[in-house]
Amino acid sequence: MPTILTHAVVPLMLGAATRRRVVSQRLLAAGAIAAMLPDADVVAFKLHIAYADHFGHRGATHSVAFAVLLALIAGLGYRRLNSPPWQSGLFIGLAALSHPLLDACTDGGLGVALGWPLSDARWFAPFHPIAVSPIGARFFSERGWQVMASEFCWVWLPTAVIAICMVAWRRTSKRV
């Protein structure tokens, strides 16, 4: 998996590149949480749930269904997010979906259960350049720094470029 910070960076950078009235501060914070939330399934290790189980790591919480569930909850709780229902749901759903899509681009693990509950299959993207992150204290090792370098190149930089382009486009379109 990419590090928890890298999962949060996608909605944070892209949301920050929009106008505040498009993505409120609360919605931005909720998007960061939604992008990290699928990794709450690491609790399964403590509960002795097998990695490959439906509720193991990269299982149900890494599915489109989970992202849709979070989107529906956000749509219902739109007032607290200071955004219209459709916008709250869309932003949170996409933020949550970014998590398994990034995990599918890593070079380790069993893949992600994107199709759960309709399919038990674990999936990897055809292109998986992101180094898988060590879990726990092992993150603070040479391998952890290698992972951060990989994530910087494959996630942080491209996301920053997209965010900068969004801001530039918005500023240019105001002048026209």
Order of alpha helices (4+ residues) and beta strands (2+ residues): alpha-alpha-alpha-alpha-alpha-alpha-alpha
